[in-house]
Amino acid sequence: MIVATAGHIDHGKTALVKALTGIDADRLPEEKARGITLDLGFAYPPEGGLLKTPMGFVDVPGHERLVRTMVAGATGVTCALLAVAADDGVMPQTREHVAILDLLGLTRGLVAITKADRADPARITTVIADIGALLAGTGLAAAPILPCSALTGTGIADLARHLEALGQANRSDAASRGFRLAVDRRFTVPGAGLVVTGAVHAGRVRVGDRLLVSPGGREARVRGIRVRDGEAEAALAGERCALNLTSPRLTRDSVGRGHWILAPDLHGPTMRLDVALRVLPGEARPVRHRMPVQVHHGAATVTGRVLLDTDRALPPGAVAPAIIALDAGLGALSGDRFILRDISASRTLGGGRIIDIDGPRRGAWAPGRRAILEALDTSDDRHALDGLLAAAEAGIDLAHFARLRNVPDQAMEALRVDLGAVVVEGRRAFAGARVAALSARVLAELDQAHDAEPDNPGLQIEEIATLLPEADRPVLPGALDRLLQDEEIVRSGRLFHRPGHVARLRPADAALYAAIRAALEAAGRDPPRLALLAEQLGRDPEDLRPLLDKVGRIGWLRRISKSYYVPPAILADLAGVARAVAAEHPDGLLTVGRFRETAGIGRNLTMPLLEYFDAQGFTTRLAEGRRLRAEWCAVEAAAEVVP
């Protein structure tokens, strides 16, 4: 468990940590000289001390000018220790720190009334009442309030017992997720190299792991880990740790406070946040559209602008969706907390939760987009995915969802199966009920097509799509896959049809096709052009073309070009000639002249035929000839049946 102190300057936070741990968290000479905390200090209870449960303390500055440092220390902690001096009571920075802790979502904590030896019981009672009023309505409203004195030791043991109880109750699933550490310090150690420290927000890190520094994206290998001032093989979410990092491209200047050390799959800095923004009730002015702000996230601070919907302003105390357009990338994920301060960093405006990253610039306030954000605005991954499947017409990118919410692969697949989501073309997922409904619609359309056109062998996916509402077209591949698996439909080439459906020509068409087939088979490898074929049959060429295209669709002929139709068996024979010609060439090339000569076909057919081979992927054209790419049987199996 990580405990962050909070409170007004000179209210005894550092002395309180020392009383609990025996360690002075003020490490800088200037801090010693001035008696105030200027930067983050850290302390870990020794074995055999007051605190038995493993925990670490982050001692943050209380000065108003150092709120940025306070936020960096308070982010990622699991417990707050608010210090309020008995003689001063609630002060301005007490109020600001409480507001920040609430915006960061902290619900576990204690309040220590420090310097209790300087106040009488009546004063203590008054301070307790003031603190209760301050915490009312915040996540720390139920926090115990305990008088104590670091000087005399009064109440310190009681405070330690309450911290022990909070530590025992500190349970989270964060350790099962991808690793994320928010860097708050960076330094070099002689003989070891670069070291960074910070709070582990999620996951587990082990010696030897390969991670990324975000937002820069540089790779880093973990050479060593220290947890609670001792060497360790691993560190978990809810702990502070120091990582000794190494990499050929990693320098001291490429990582520092505000960066993230994280699992490679989680890297993807964003410059646009969809958030649930809460303006502090005590703010004097509203937050307005395009207002410049400072955004505190993790240990990072970046500038940006708040973008609002039609209201154009959020009054004090309001909570509403907003977009923050950032001036630099942040390694943010859904569920992260952030703090908003004015651009001069003189006051805290508000803060809230990050809901989504990299949202669309167009349609950001459209009803469909709002439905997606409403679905994402929950800590429950299953509930979020279920809502998204219902709200997103274009489907869900499961890889994006997994990164956005830091869901491990195995857990992501379990969620998908549990919700019955159907993945289309390996990329996007749709609700199972939606796919089932569309599958029924596809079956009805195929049945109707078979009844209306018994000589039509089936429909291509593009033809089926034109019969459906545009919003359902992205789901169609998933519906077809399901129907194929369930053997409700059959695929022949690019055509889909019901099992048992066989295209049958009308008697007049059947008789004409028999004459066409006889003429083509008699011609062998060199079939006549359409005009000559029509002349042989005493027909107009344009009267023949619809029937030729129809039987081509069935698969009885292959249309090589607008002028040539070839039976599949003869086309396979010509492909065999092409392979033999290429095999005879020293470089394995198929040349035009040699192919024409060997096949015994005319000039007019040769080029359309070779171009057809190119289009089907049987050959590829080079400057000096053509090279065979595949076996003809494989090409035929996947060949496009031209209507």
Number of C-alpha atoms within 10 A of each C-alpha: 23 23 28 29 28 31 29 25 21 18 27 25 30 28 22 27 27 19 20 23 21 16 17 17 24 23 14 13 9 12 14 13 8 9 12 19 24 22 21 22 20 22 23 23 22 16 11 7 10 19 20 15 15 16 19 25 29 26 29 30 28 27 18 18 13 15 22 21 21 27 26 25 29 28 26 30 25 23 25 25 24 26 30 30 29 26 18 14 20 20 14 12 17 24 17 22 23 21 24 27 26 20 23 23 20 20 17 22 25 23 24 29 25 30 24 24 17 12 16 11 10 9 15 20 14 13 23 22 12 13 20 18 11 17 18 11 11 16 19 24 17 15 17 14 20 19 24 24 22 21 15 12 13 16 17 21 15 14 23 17 14 14 24 19 11 18 21 11 11 14 12 10 9 19 18 16 19 23 25 29 31 30 26 21 18 18 13 13 9 6 6 12 14 20 23 24 23 28 28 29 27 24 22 22 26 17 17 15 15 19 24 20 23 27 21 16 17 18 20 21 19 18 20 20 24 18 19 19 15 9 12 15 13 17 22 22 28 26 24 29 27 25 27 23 26 19 14 9 9 16 13 13 7 14 23 20 18 22 24 31 30 27 23 18 15 24 23 20 18 19 18 23 24 22 25 19 25 24 23 22 15 14 15 10 13 18 25 16 18 16 17 20 23 23 26 23 25 30 26 22 22 16 18 21 20 23 21 20 14 8 8 14 18 21 16 18 13 15 16 13 21 22 25 24 21 20 13 14 16 27 26 28 22 22 19 21 22 25 26 27 21 17 17 9 17 11 15 23 26 27 26 24 23 25 29 25 23 14 17 11 8 8 11 15 17 9 11 14 17 15 17 21 22 16 21 25 21 15 12 10 20 16 15 19 25 20 19 23 23 18 21 17 18 15 22 22 14 20 14 13 19 19 18 20 23 25 20 16 15 8 14 19 15 13 18 20 12 11 17 15 23 25 22 20 11 10 11 19 24 27 25 20 15 17 24 16 11 20 22 12 15 21 17 12 16 18 15 12 17 20 11 10 13 16 20 21 23 27 20 17 15 11 11 16 18 10 12 15 8 9 9 15 20 16 25 20 17 24 24 23 17 17 19 15 11 10 12 14 20 19 16 16 16 16 18 19 22 19 11 8 16 15 17 15 18 10 9 8 15 14 11 14 18 11 12 19 15 10 16 20 15 11 12 16 20 20 21 21 17 20 15 14 21 18 12 13 14 9 13 13 17 11 10 19 16 12 17 21 20 20 25 20 25 23 19 18 23 25 22 18 16 11 17 20 23 24 19 16 15 19 21 15 15 19 22 15 17 27 22 15 21 21 14 11 12 7 9 16 21 27 18 17 10 14 20 19 13 13 18 12 16 14 12 13 19 19 13 16 19 24 17 16 23 17 13 17 19 25 25 18 16 10 5 10 14 21 20 21 13 14 14 22 12 11 15 17 10 14 17 16 20 17 15
